[in-house]
Amino acid sequence: MKVVAKKGSHSKVYYLRIPHDFIETFGITESDDFTLNVNFDKDGNLVLCYKRVKK
């Protein structure tokens, strides 16, 4: 999967495109909230980890 980040209307807002299959499989809706953890693995690769927050 190739990740595409799209710049929003504000200079510091980016939107991450999620494939439609993921949205259907995991039941993601517009009202879901996510937290983002940013780390680097042992090879220096950037790792983005999104976690759905239960309401």
Buried (B, 14 or more C-beta within 10 A) or exposed (E): EEEEEEEEEEEEEEEEEBEEEEEEEEEBEEEEEEEEEEEEEEEEEEEEEEEEEEE
